[in-house]
């Protein structure tokens, strides 16, 4: 089995050195939270909207400074060197809202010399033509990655998790982004309630057959987090969760299906420990990653 290409590998090839992600907030909400499509978001989504490390209440300059400081504490900068970063807007839906405000925010963000690129998490149903045009323009200045939260191709599961859009919406958004020359990363959750191993592999197989070829993928273990609708569902009527052994075996099968040039941005994930209900084995991310890499 071939060695997969990680996001770190991609960045080193693109920029010639390692870059770090800065977790930032755009201040956006989500149509699945503000009543446009629903309230409370997808059933697995926490109050932080999957972005627990950024503050929406700080100006972008202050957010960047605080995020740089967090990185420098883990990875001190050597004398005479400077880190470079990907500005990562993860929480909620970062193309949802006033297009003029978002254009100004993202333009200001990439104007900083140490910001090498921009990564924006969003929903496929929040990409109007003028939004894609904005992203295309930003991408001519610095590399842009758009992360689309698909999670599953199965409509029954999508309804169960209250995703709020059909698969055709994803397909349309994907094609329009690719026509605009933008790198697309798709988020998939493995272990959603009611899905079999074959169901999960079908989702990955669908993505592996996309044309143009998928740029990147995030494979995420389902986390049951406190305060979510899924936690209420799980605690009242527990459904099976993947064991570590099952998850590792599934990841190996997923990687074998994907095109060799598809970049693997994530092999698992670590939900906030203070919120994690299950599976508890996922809390030891280092152990999980070491076991995954050993098997791969």
Helices and strands as residue ranges (DSSP letters): E 5-6, H 7-15, E 20-24, H 60-74, E 85-89, H 99-110, E 115-122, H 129-139, E 143-151, H 155-160, H 167-179, E 183-190, H 197-208, E 216-221, E 224-225, H 229-236, H 244-257, E 263-266, E 276-278, G 280-283, H 285-295
